[in-house]
Amino acid sequence: MSAVRIPLAALATWGLVFASGGCSRDNALPNVQSPGEGRLPEVAGAPPGVPSGLSFLYDLGVRLKPNSAARARIPYVSITLNRTGCFGTCPMYRVTLNVDGTAEYQGTKHVSRIGTFVGRVQFYDFAQLALLAERAGFMNLRERYAADWTDDATTSLTIRGRTGKDKTIEDYGSFGPPELWALQRAIDGVVESIRWNEQ
């Protein structure tokens, strides 16, 4: 797959994990208190702009051991990115990330993984993508953006809310607003952070 930029959210997560005791996906989690079901801490030191009801994302215990209450606070349940081909070597793949941590990837062409794969998306990564979509006003954007040239790729992004309603935005030739581009690239970065297992 072509090089992508890892989102700051993912880098921050990795830095926090390493600083908290060298934890990786292959090692035991640090000894942190798991929040009780239904209990979510308010974190006074959360960054500006994070809604107070979601400041718990900056609690290490919730971040590493999210409970059902934490997952239920996230406004979206699934995020699907589909990249189509172009007249060239544009990556062709489809990925779906779910708030429950499950993830599925289908690589078609011009990517390092061809076929169907499954993996786990970190709760914090999914939550940050959901917040990025909220701050971008995803549900209020147009359903299609298109450049006036030919033979370029289309990126389709579908997000499902908790009501079950989907919103899909097609972006031909990367002609959408920068907020949409940033969300697409952030998803690319999260995809690269997942350990995928072939089906």
Z-matrix of the N, CA and C atoms (Angstrom, degrees):
N
C 1 1.461
C 2 1.509 1 108.88
N 3 1.290 2 118.15 1 147.85
C 4 1.450 3 121.34 2 179.02
C 5 1.521 4 109.76 3 -66.09
N 6 1.314 5 115.70 4 156.67
C 7 1.457 6 121.02 5 -176.75
C 8 1.520 7 110.38 6 -63.67
N 9 1.323 8 114.96 7 139.53
C 10 1.456 9 120.37 8 176.29
C 11 1.507 10 108.34 9 -129.33
N 12 1.308 11 116.80 10 159.02
C 13 1.445 12 121.32 11 178.40
C 14 1.512 13 109.70 12 -88.73
N 15 1.322 14 117.11 13 131.92
C 16 1.454 15 121.38 14 178.21
C 17 1.525 16 108.06 15 -76.86
N 18 1.351 17 117.95 16 131.41
C 19 1.456 18 119.43 17 -177.53
C 20 1.519 19 111.63 18 -65.86
N 21 1.338 20 115.90 19 152.86
C 22 1.457 21 120.60 20 179.41
C 23 1.512 22 111.51 21 -58.59
N 24 1.344 23 117.17 22 -33.54
C 25 1.460 24 119.97 23 179.88
C 26 1.520 25 110.95 24 -60.44
N 27 1.344 26 116.38 25 -43.62
C 28 1.454 27 119.56 26 -179.86
C 29 1.521 28 110.89 27 -66.76
N 30 1.346 29 117.16 28 -41.30
C 31 1.459 30 120.37 29 179.34
C 32 1.522 31 110.65 30 -63.30
N 33 1.328 32 116.18 31 -40.94
C 34 1.460 33 119.63 32 179.25
C 35 1.515 34 110.97 33 -63.28
N 36 1.333 35 116.70 34 -39.63
C 37 1.461 36 120.83 35 178.61
C 38 1.515 37 110.23 36 -62.32
N 39 1.330 38 116.63 37 -47.78
C 40 1.466 39 119.17 38 -179.09
C 41 1.518 40 110.99 39 -61.93
N 42 1.337 41 116.99 40 -42.32
C 43 1.456 42 119.80 41 -179.97
C 44 1.507 43 111.44 42 -61.85
N 45 1.336 44 117.71 43 -41.92
C 46 1.452 45 121.70 44 179.10
C 47 1.514 46 110.86 45 -64.52
N 48 1.331 47 116.85 46 -42.01
C 49 1.455 48 120.61 47 -178.46
C 50 1.520 49 110.84 48 -64.60
N 51 1.328 50 117.36 49 -45.48
C 52 1.459 51 119.64 50 -179.77
C 53 1.523 52 110.75 51 -65.57
N 54 1.325 53 116.51 52 -39.39
C 55 1.456 54 119.83 53 -179.62
C 56 1.511 55 111.95 54 -67.62
N 57 1.341 56 117.53 55 -22.84
C 58 1.462 57 120.29 56 -176.58
C 59 1.514 58 113.22 57 -92.04
N 60 1.312 59 117.77 58 13.37
C 61 1.457 60 118.02 59 173.97
C 62 1.505 61 113.83 60 132.03
N 63 1.295 62 118.67 61 17.74
C 64 1.459 63 120.08 62 174.76
C 65 1.510 64 113.70 63 74.32
N 66 1.308 65 117.70 64 26.05
C 67 1.455 66 120.23 65 -178.75
C 68 1.518 67 110.20 66 -71.51
N 69 1.316 68 116.57 67 137.35
C 70 1.451 69 121.66 68 171.57
C 71 1.506 70 107.07 69 -132.28
N 72 1.327 71 116.33 70 -179.47
C 73 1.462 72 119.76 71 -179.63
C 74 1.515 73 111.69 72 -67.39
N 75 1.355 74 117.34 73 -13.89
C 76 1.456 75 120.31 74 -178.84
C 77 1.525 76 112.53 75 -100.79
N 78 1.330 77 118.44 76 -5.96
C 79 1.451 78 122.09 77 -176.13
C 80 1.510 79 110.22 78 -112.74
N 81 1.355 80 115.03 79 167.94
C 82 1.457 81 120.52 80 177.97
C 83 1.522 82 109.57 81 -67.59
N 84 1.331 83 116.00 82 150.77
C 85 1.451 84 120.46 83 177.64
C 86 1.519 85 109.93 84 -70.10
N 87 1.332 86 117.61 85 153.35
C 88 1.464 87 119.35 86 173.56
C 89 1.522 88 109.83 87 -59.31
N 90 1.315 89 115.99 88 158.95
C 91 1.456 90 121.03 89 -178.64
C 92 1.532 91 108.91 90 -78.43
N 93 1.313 92 116.09 91 87.52
C 94 1.461 93 120.72 92 -179.94
C 95 1.517 94 109.02 93 -118.61
N 96 1.320 95 114.64 94 154.31
C 97 1.460 96 121.21 95 179.49
C 98 1.521 97 109.55 96 -76.23
N 99 1.330 98 116.30 97 123.47
C 100 1.453 99 119.41 98 176.00
C 101 1.521 100 109.43 99 -80.43
N 102 1.341 101 118.12 100 132.10
C 103 1.465 102 119.02 101 -179.03
C 104 1.521 103 110.81 102 -65.98
N 105 1.321 104 116.49 103 142.29
C 106 1.452 105 120.06 104 176.90
C 107 1.508 106 110.79 105 -66.01
N 108 1.321 107 116.51 106 155.35
C 109 1.458 108 120.32 107 179.65
C 110 1.526 109 109.61 108 -59.21
N 111 1.314 110 116.28 109 128.66
C 112 1.453 111 121.63 110 178.59
C 113 1.517 112 114.04 111 88.81
N 114 1.343 113 118.03 112 -12.74
C 115 1.456 114 121.74 113 -179.25
C 116 1.526 115 109.89 114 -102.39
N 117 1.319 116 115.17 115 127.67
C 118 1.452 117 120.25 116 178.29
C 119 1.525 118 108.59 117 -133.92
N 120 1.330 119 117.66 118 123.62
C 121 1.464 120 119.99 119 -177.49
C 122 1.518 121 112.30 120 -73.81
N 123 1.321 122 116.06 121 149.14
C 124 1.460 123 121.54 122 169.54
C 125 1.528 124 107.09 123 -92.79
N 126 1.313 125 116.88 124 130.61
C 127 1.462 126 121.78 125 -178.10
C 128 1.517 127 108.50 126 -108.48
N 129 1.325 128 115.63 127 109.61
C 130 1.467 129 120.45 128 -175.82
C 131 1.526 130 112.10 129 -65.56
N 132 1.316 131 117.75 130 -28.18
C 133 1.456 132 120.99 131 -176.85
C 134 1.509 133 114.80 132 -90.47
N 135 1.324 134 117.79 133 13.86
C 136 1.465 135 120.33 134 178.92
C 137 1.527 136 109.94 135 -62.64
N 138 1.333 137 118.02 136 149.79
C 139 1.474 138 120.79 137 -177.36
C 140 1.527 139 112.39 138 -59.28
N 141 1.327 140 117.16 139 152.05
C 142 1.473 141 120.41 140 175.54
C 143 1.527 142 110.44 141 -58.69
N 144 1.311 143 115.99 142 143.62
C 145 1.459 144 120.32 143 178.49
C 146 1.511 145 114.12 144 94.16
N 147 1.348 146 117.62 145 -13.31
C 148 1.469 147 120.09 146 176.63
C 149 1.525 148 107.77 147 -83.17
N 150 1.329 149 117.99 148 122.56
C 151 1.468 150 119.31 149 179.86
C 152 1.519 151 111.23 150 -54.89
N 153 1.328 152 117.02 151 140.22
C 154 1.464 153 120.57 152 -176.22
C 155 1.525 154 111.72 153 -57.40
N 156 1.318 155 116.99 154 -33.73
C 157 1.464 156 119.74 155 179.64
C 158 1.508 157 114.41 156 -70.65
N 159 1.345 158 116.18 157 -8.40
C 160 1.464 159 120.26 158 179.40
C 161 1.529 160 112.16 159 -119.47
N 162 1.336 161 117.49 160 12.79
C 163 1.459 162 119.92 161 179.34
C 164 1.525 163 112.04 162 -65.77
N 165 1.324 164 117.94 163 -17.39
C 166 1.467 165 121.09 164 178.18
C 167 1.528 166 112.00 165 -60.26
N 168 1.338 167 117.42 166 -18.14
C 169 1.465 168 120.27 167 177.91
C 170 1.518 169 111.78 168 -63.25
N 171 1.329 170 117.12 169 -16.92
C 172 1.459 171 121.39 170 -179.34
C 173 1.524 172 111.99 171 -101.55
N 174 1.319 173 116.58 172 17.10
C 175 1.462 174 123.14 173 171.54
C 176 1.522 175 107.90 174 -98.52
N 177 1.331 176 117.84 175 126.56
C 178 1.459 177 120.89 176 -174.79
C 179 1.522 178 112.27 177 -61.34
N 180 1.321 179 117.15 178 -38.59
C 181 1.461 180 119.73 179 -179.98
C 182 1.517 181 112.59 180 -61.87
N 183 1.340 182 116.94 181 -44.69
C 184 1.463 183 120.89 182 178.30
C 185 1.518 184 110.23 183 -66.95
N 186 1.324 185 116.24 184 -40.65
C 187 1.458 186 120.31 185 -176.17
C 188 1.525 187 111.62 186 -61.72
N 189 1.319 188 116.46 187 -41.20
C 190 1.466 189 119.89 188 -176.42
C 191 1.523 190 113.52 189 -91.73
N 192 1.346 191 116.54 190 -26.78
C 193 1.461 192 120.09 191 -179.72
C 194 1.527 193 109.74 192 -133.06
N 195 1.327 194 117.24 193 67.64
C 196 1.467 195 119.55 194 -177.04
C 197 1.525 196 111.82 195 -66.08
N 198 1.329 197 115.77 196 140.51
C 199 1.463 198 119.64 197 175.98
C 200 1.525 199 109.68 198 -99.77
N 201 1.315 200 115.77 199 179.71
C 202 1.469 201 119.57 200 -176.49
C 203 1.524 202 111.60 201 -65.87
N 204 1.334 203 117.21 202 -30.57
C 205 1.461 204 119.73 203 178.85
C 206 1.522 205 110.74 204 -66.06
N 207 1.337 206 116.93 205 -39.18
C 208 1.467 207 120.79 206 178.68
C 209 1.520 208 110.33 207 -64.42
N 210 1.312 209 117.01 208 -45.75
C 211 1.460 210 120.23 209 179.84
C 212 1.522 211 111.02 210 -63.36
N 213 1.343 212 116.89 211 -35.76
C 214 1.465 213 121.01 212 -177.58
C 215 1.529 214 112.35 213 -69.57
N 216 1.336 215 118.17 214 -20.36
C 217 1.463 216 121.30 215 179.69
C 218 1.531 217 112.54 216 -79.08
N 219 1.317 218 117.70 217 -18.54
C 220 1.457 219 120.46 218 -178.03
C 221 1.537 220 108.09 219 -72.93
N 222 1.329 221 118.18 220 130.62
C 223 1.471 222 120.25 221 -171.40
C 224 1.522 223 115.50 222 -70.67
N 225 1.332 224 118.35 223 -14.47
C 226 1.462 225 121.08 224 -178.10
C 227 1.524 226 109.77 225 -124.54
N 228 1.339 227 115.32 226 152.73
C 229 1.462 228 119.60 227 -178.86
C 230 1.526 229 113.07 228 -107.66
N 231 1.328 230 118.15 229 -21.36
C 232 1.465 231 119.53 230 177.76
C 233 1.527 232 110.58 231 -153.67
N 234 1.328 233 114.43 232 150.29
C 235 1.467 234 122.91 233 178.62
C 236 1.521 235 106.83 234 -132.90
N 237 1.323 236 117.16 235 123.77
C 238 1.466 237 121.76 236 -179.41
C 239 1.521 238 109.86 237 -123.43
N 240 1.330 239 115.48 238 126.87
C 241 1.458 240 122.13 239 176.85
C 242 1.519 241 108.41 240 -116.38
N 243 1.329 242 116.66 241 129.36
C 244 1.459 243 121.82 242 -179.64
C 245 1.530 244 108.84 243 -127.05
N 246 1.318 245 115.98 244 117.17
C 247 1.467 246 120.93 245 178.87
C 248 1.532 247 108.62 246 -106.44
N 249 1.344 248 116.76 247 124.38
C 250 1.459 249 121.77 248 -179.16
C 251 1.518 250 110.32 249 -97.54
N 252 1.314 251 115.64 250 175.10
C 253 1.455 252 120.61 251 -177.37
C 254 1.517 253 112.98 252 -80.99
N 255 1.325 254 114.45 253 173.27
C 256 1.458 255 122.13 254 177.16
C 257 1.528 256 107.58 255 -143.15
N 258 1.323 257 116.87 256 -176.76
C 259 1.453 258 120.86 257 175.40
C 260 1.531 259 106.94 258 -82.05
N 261 1.331 260 115.02 259 78.45
C 262 1.456 261 121.60 260 -174.61
C 263 1.516 262 109.61 261 159.91
N 264 1.327 263 115.70 262 -145.72
C 265 1.465 264 120.19 263 -174.65
C 266 1.520 265 112.06 264 -115.25
N 267 1.305 266 117.08 265 40.04
C 268 1.459 267 120.30 266 177.84
C 269 1.528 268 110.21 267 -63.50
N 270 1.335 269 117.83 268 137.27
C 271 1.471 270 119.96 269 177.67
C 272 1.520 271 110.86 270 -60.94
N 273 1.333 272 116.32 271 136.71
C 274 1.463 273 121.91 272 177.54
C 275 1.530 274 108.37 273 -120.32
N 276 1.325 275 115.17 274 109.94
C 277 1.466 276 119.32 275 177.80
C 278 1.520 277 110.33 276 -159.21
N 279 1.324 278 113.94 277 163.87
C 280 1.466 279 121.53 278 177.28
C 281 1.528 280 107.08 279 -133.24
N 282 1.319 281 116.03 280 133.72
C 283 1.464 282 120.07 281 179.02
C 284 1.520 283 109.04 282 -135.05
N 285 1.321 284 115.90 283 141.11
C 286 1.462 285 122.11 284 174.54
C 287 1.521 286 108.46 285 -124.78
N 288 1.323 287 115.43 286 126.20
C 289 1.462 288 122.97 287 177.04
C 290 1.519 289 107.65 288 -112.11
N 291 1.326 290 117.54 289 134.90
C 292 1.460 291 122.22 290 -177.20
C 293 1.524 292 111.31 291 -118.76
N 294 1.321 293 116.04 292 149.59
C 295 1.454 294 120.68 293 -177.99
C 296 1.527 295 112.28 294 -64.02
N 297 1.336 296 118.07 295 -22.62
C 298 1.465 297 119.95 296 177.99
C 299 1.525 298 112.68 297 -78.93
N 300 1.348 299 116.80 298 0.12
C 301 1.453 300 120.87 299 176.60
C 302 1.514 301 114.51 300 99.72
N 303 1.323 302 118.17 301 -10.50
C 304 1.460 303 120.01 302 179.15
C 305 1.524 304 109.75 303 -79.18
N 306 1.323 305 115.28 304 152.02
C 307 1.460 306 120.71 305 -179.60
C 308 1.521 307 109.12 306 -149.33
N 309 1.334 308 116.12 307 144.95
C 310 1.465 309 121.44 308 178.14
C 311 1.521 310 109.41 309 -134.18
N 312 1.320 311 114.88 310 137.95
C 313 1.463 312 121.59 311 -177.48
C 314 1.517 313 108.67 312 -129.24
N 315 1.336 314 116.15 313 135.08
C 316 1.465 315 121.54 314 175.64
C 317 1.523 316 107.79 315 -127.50
N 318 1.319 317 116.17 316 108.62
C 319 1.455 318 121.40 317 179.14
C 320 1.513 319 110.60 318 -94.68
N 321 1.334 320 116.56 319 134.14
C 322 1.458 321 121.31 320 -175.61
C 323 1.525 322 112.61 321 -110.86
N 324 1.344 323 117.09 322 -50.60
C 325 1.456 324 119.97 323 -173.75
C 326 1.526 325 110.22 324 -160.36
N 327 1.333 326 115.85 325 147.11
C 328 1.462 327 122.96 326 176.69
C 329 1.532 328 112.22 327 59.82
N 330 1.317 329 116.06 328 33.99
C 331 1.463 330 122.52 329 174.68
C 332 1.526 331 108.36 330 -133.57
N 333 1.332 332 116.82 331 161.97
C 334 1.462 333 120.50 332 -177.64
C 335 1.521 334 112.62 333 -75.57
N 336 1.338 335 117.58 334 -21.42
C 337 1.465 336 121.66 335 178.91
C 338 1.526 337 108.99 336 -115.03
N 339 1.307 338 117.23 337 116.20
C 340 1.462 339 122.25 338 176.74
C 341 1.526 340 107.63 339 -109.20
N 342 1.318 341 116.73 340 127.42
C 343 1.458 342 121.31 341 -178.95
C 344 1.519 343 110.80 342 118.39
N 345 1.332 344 115.75 343 -164.00
C 346 1.464 345 122.29 344 -177.68
C 347 1.516 346 110.13 345 -105.76
N 348 1.330 347 115.81 346 132.99
C 349 1.454 348 122.57 347 -177.77
C 350 1.531 349 109.16 348 -134.77
N 351 1.322 350 115.24 349 152.90
C 352 1.463 351 120.71 350 174.45
C 353 1.527 352 108.49 351 -125.43
N 354 1.325 353 116.08 352 155.89
C 355 1.453 354 120.73 353 179.87
C 356 1.514 355 110.02 354 -164.05
N 357 1.334 356 115.12 355 -170.42
C 358 1.459 357 122.19 356 179.53
C 359 1.524 358 109.52 357 -123.36
N 360 1.324 359 116.07 358 129.15
C 361 1.453 360 120.95 359 175.86
C 362 1.525 361 108.16 360 -97.61
N 363 1.323 362 116.72 361 133.20
C 364 1.458 363 120.13 362 178.85
C 365 1.522 364 110.09 363 -62.87
N 366 1.324 365 115.59 364 140.65
C 367 1.463 366 121.15 365 -179.03
C 368 1.529 367 111.24 366 -55.99
N 369 1.326 368 117.27 367 -45.08
C 370 1.461 369 120.58 368 -177.91
C 371 1.527 370 111.03 369 -62.59
N 372 1.329 371 117.35 370 -39.80
C 373 1.464 372 120.20 371 178.99
C 374 1.520 373 111.01 372 -63.04
N 375 1.344 374 116.44 373 -45.32
C 376 1.468 375 119.34 374 179.27
C 377 1.530 376 110.02 375 -62.95
N 378 1.339 377 116.24 376 -43.61
C 379 1.462 378 120.28 377 -178.54
C 380 1.527 379 110.98 378 -61.96
N 381 1.326 380 117.32 379 -40.68
C 382 1.462 381 119.93 380 179.71
C 383 1.533 382 111.04 381 -66.73
N 384 1.328 383 117.51 382 -38.00
C 385 1.461 384 120.06 383 175.75
C 386 1.530 385 110.56 384 -62.49
N 387 1.336 386 115.96 385 -41.77
C 388 1.460 387 120.15 386 178.91
C 389 1.523 388 110.87 387 -62.96
N 390 1.337 389 116.99 388 -42.43
C 391 1.464 390 120.38 389 178.68
C 392 1.521 391 111.13 390 -66.62
N 393 1.324 392 116.53 391 -38.11
C 394 1.467 393 120.42 392 177.37
C 395 1.528 394 110.06 393 -61.74
N 396 1.335 395 116.56 394 -41.40
C 397 1.467 396 120.61 395 178.13
C 398 1.525 397 110.80 396 -63.91
N 399 1.333 398 116.08 397 -39.99
C 400 1.463 399 120.20 398 178.20
C 401 1.528 400 110.98 399 -62.53
N 402 1.323 401 116.10 400 -47.37
C 403 1.459 402 120.28 401 -176.17
C 404 1.534 403 111.25 402 -69.98
N 405 1.336 404 116.54 403 -25.07
C 406 1.460 405 120.63 404 176.53
C 407 1.525 406 111.96 405 -80.01
N 408 1.333 407 117.19 406 -7.54
C 409 1.463 408 120.71 407 -176.82
C 410 1.516 409 111.72 408 65.40
N 411 1.342 410 115.71 409 39.53
C 412 1.464 411 120.67 410 -173.28
C 413 1.524 412 112.59 411 -52.45
N 414 1.314 413 117.31 412 -45.27
C 415 1.460 414 120.56 413 -175.92
C 416 1.524 415 113.04 414 -67.17
N 417 1.336 416 117.83 415 -13.22
C 418 1.465 417 121.54 416 179.96
C 419 1.524 418 113.12 417 -105.17
N 420 1.332 419 117.23 418 -1.26
C 421 1.465 420 120.00 419 179.09
C 422 1.527 421 110.32 420 -76.69
N 423 1.323 422 116.44 421 161.87
C 424 1.460 423 120.93 422 176.38
C 425 1.520 424 110.18 423 -63.66
N 426 1.324 425 116.20 424 158.76
C 427 1.460 426 120.31 425 -178.32
C 428 1.521 427 112.92 426 -83.86
N 429 1.326 428 117.86 427 -12.95
C 430 1.470 429 120.01 428 179.05
C 431 1.520 430 110.46 429 -150.71
N 432 1.325 431 114.39 430 135.14
C 433 1.465 432 122.78 431 171.47
C 434 1.521 433 106.48 432 -125.64
N 435 1.329 434 117.21 433 137.39
C 436 1.465 435 119.29 434 -175.67
C 437 1.514 436 111.64 435 -146.46
N 438 1.333 437 115.15 436 132.60
C 439 1.450 438 121.59 437 172.35
C 440 1.527 439 108.84 438 -74.72
N 441 1.351 440 117.47 439 162.63
C 442 1.464 441 120.38 440 -177.89
C 443 1.526 442 112.35 441 -96.41
N 444 1.346 443 117.18 442 14.91
C 445 1.457 444 119.88 443 174.74
C 446 1.526 445 110.08 444 -105.69
N 447 1.328 446 117.22 445 176.05
C 448 1.462 447 121.43 446 -175.33
C 449 1.521 448 110.81 447 -115.45
N 450 1.332 449 114.45 448 169.51
C 451 1.466 450 124.08 449 172.48
C 452 1.524 451 113.54 450 65.96
N 453 1.324 452 117.89 451 26.95
C 454 1.462 453 121.13 452 176.92
C 455 1.533 454 109.29 453 -104.90
N 456 1.315 455 115.71 454 172.21
C 457 1.468 456 121.27 455 -177.83
C 458 1.526 457 111.23 456 -87.04
N 459 1.325 458 114.87 457 155.06
C 460 1.466 459 121.92 458 172.66
C 461 1.518 460 108.41 459 -113.06
N 462 1.311 461 115.59 460 131.78
C 463 1.460 462 121.32 461 174.13
C 464 1.518 463 107.50 462 -109.85
N 465 1.322 464 115.47 463 122.94
C 466 1.464 465 121.19 464 -179.91
C 467 1.523 466 108.47 465 -110.29
N 468 1.316 467 116.14 466 129.09
C 469 1.465 468 121.61 467 -179.16
C 470 1.520 469 109.13 468 -123.35
N 471 1.334 470 115.84 469 122.69
C 472 1.465 471 121.90 470 -179.72
C 473 1.522 472 109.28 471 -120.10
N 474 1.315 473 116.24 472 129.13
C 475 1.460 474 121.30 473 177.23
C 476 1.524 475 108.09 474 -124.19
N 477 1.320 476 115.49 475 132.65
C 478 1.470 477 120.86 476 179.46
C 479 1.526 478 109.50 477 -107.17
N 480 1.317 479 115.71 478 125.28
C 481 1.458 480 121.31 479 178.21
C 482 1.517 481 111.60 480 -83.24
N 483 1.308 482 115.68 481 174.32
C 484 1.473 483 120.48 482 -177.65
C 485 1.524 484 112.53 483 -68.58
N 486 1.319 485 118.02 484 -18.91
C 487 1.470 486 120.86 485 177.31
C 488 1.526 487 111.22 486 -79.06
N 489 1.345 488 117.31 487 -7.02
C 490 1.452 489 121.40 488 -177.52
C 491 1.508 490 113.03 489 92.64
N 492 1.335 491 116.96 490 -2.80
C 493 1.459 492 120.95 491 -179.44
C 494 1.524 493 110.51 492 -82.06
N 495 1.342 494 115.77 493 131.87
C 496 1.456 495 122.05 494 177.99
C 497 1.520 496 110.18 495 -98.11
N 498 1.332 497 114.74 496 149.78
C 499 1.471 498 121.17 497 169.39
C 500 1.524 499 106.36 498 -130.47
N 501 1.343 500 116.65 499 125.45
C 502 1.456 501 122.07 500 179.23
C 503 1.519 502 109.17 501 -117.81
N 504 1.324 503 115.39 502 133.62
C 505 1.459 504 121.39 503 175.72
C 506 1.519 505 108.15 504 -122.18
N 507 1.326 506 116.11 505 125.22
C 508 1.462 507 121.92 506 175.03
C 509 1.526 508 108.53 507 -99.04
N 510 1.324 509 114.67 508 133.57
C 511 1.462 510 120.67 509 -177.22
C 512 1.527 511 108.40 510 -128.53
N 513 1.330 512 115.90 511 101.38
C 514 1.464 513 120.77 512 -179.69
C 515 1.529 514 109.58 513 -92.24
N 516 1.333 515 115.20 514 125.66
C 517 1.458 516 119.99 515 177.06
C 518 1.521 517 114.03 516 72.78
N 519 1.350 518 117.33 517 22.56
C 520 1.473 519 121.47 518 -178.48
C 521 1.525 520 110.75 519 51.56
N 522 1.324 521 115.44 520 51.56
C 523 1.463 522 121.58 521 -175.12
C 524 1.524 523 112.41 522 -102.76
N 525 1.335 524 116.62 523 1.72
C 526 1.454 525 119.99 524 179.52
C 527 1.510 526 112.19 525 -77.86
N 528 1.331 527 117.63 526 177.44
C 529 1.465 528 121.39 527 179.47
C 530 1.522 529 111.02 528 -66.91
N 531 1.338 530 117.99 529 159.79
C 532 1.463 531 120.75 530 -177.19
C 533 1.526 532 113.31 531 -60.05
N 534 1.337 533 117.40 532 -29.64
C 535 1.467 534 119.75 533 178.24
C 536 1.524 535 111.06 534 -63.08
N 537 1.334 536 116.44 535 -37.51
C 538 1.464 537 120.56 536 178.17
C 539 1.517 538 110.26 537 -69.00
N 540 1.331 539 116.83 538 -43.43
C 541 1.463 540 121.77 539 177.22
C 542 1.528 541 110.62 540 -58.92
N 543 1.335 542 117.40 541 -44.01
C 544 1.466 543 121.30 542 -179.21
C 545 1.530 544 110.86 543 -63.03
N 546 1.325 545 117.13 544 -39.54
C 547 1.457 546 120.64 545 178.96
C 548 1.528 547 110.93 546 -66.33
N 549 1.330 548 116.86 547 -42.96
C 550 1.466 549 120.37 548 177.12
C 551 1.520 550 111.07 549 -59.34
N 552 1.319 551 117.19 550 -45.16
C 553 1.464 552 121.58 551 -178.59
C 554 1.525 553 111.57 552 -68.58
N 555 1.322 554 117.05 553 -35.52
C 556 1.456 555 120.45 554 176.97
C 557 1.528 556 110.52 555 -63.38
N 558 1.330 557 116.37 556 -40.28
C 559 1.467 558 120.07 557 177.26
C 560 1.524 559 109.97 558 -63.81
N 561 1.342 560 117.15 559 -43.37
C 562 1.461 561 120.63 560 175.86
C 563 1.532 562 110.90 561 -53.40
N 564 1.320 563 116.17 562 -44.45
C 565 1.454 564 120.39 563 -178.95
C 566 1.510 565 112.62 564 -64.88
N 567 1.336 566 117.51 565 -42.51
C 568 1.457 567 120.96 566 177.65
C 569 1.530 568 110.29 567 -63.05
N 570 1.325 569 116.60 568 -39.98
C 571 1.474 570 120.57 569 178.05
C 572 1.519 571 110.61 570 -56.33
N 573 1.319 572 117.01 571 -41.44
C 574 1.459 573 120.56 572 -178.60
C 575 1.519 574 112.70 573 -72.54
N 576 1.324 575 118.69 574 -17.90
C 577 1.468 576 121.78 575 179.75
C 578 1.526 577 112.54 576 -87.03
N 579 1.326 578 117.09 577 -9.47
C 580 1.466 579 121.45 578 -176.79
C 581 1.524 580 110.48 579 -87.28
N 582 1.306 581 117.05 580 140.15
C 583 1.460 582 121.35 581 172.23
C 584 1.540 583 107.75 582 -86.58
N 585 1.306 584 115.71 583 111.52
C 586 1.468 585 121.04 584 -175.52
C 587 1.521 586 111.11 585 -95.84
N 588 1.335 587 115.44 586 140.55
C 589 1.466 588 122.45 587 176.94
C 590 1.516 589 108.54 588 -118.58
N 591 1.322 590 115.88 589 127.97
C 592 1.458 591 120.35 590 -177.19
C 593 1.518 592 111.35 591 -68.95
N 594 1.321 593 114.71 592 140.27
C 595 1.468 594 121.15 593 178.21
C 596 1.526 595 110.39 594 -90.66
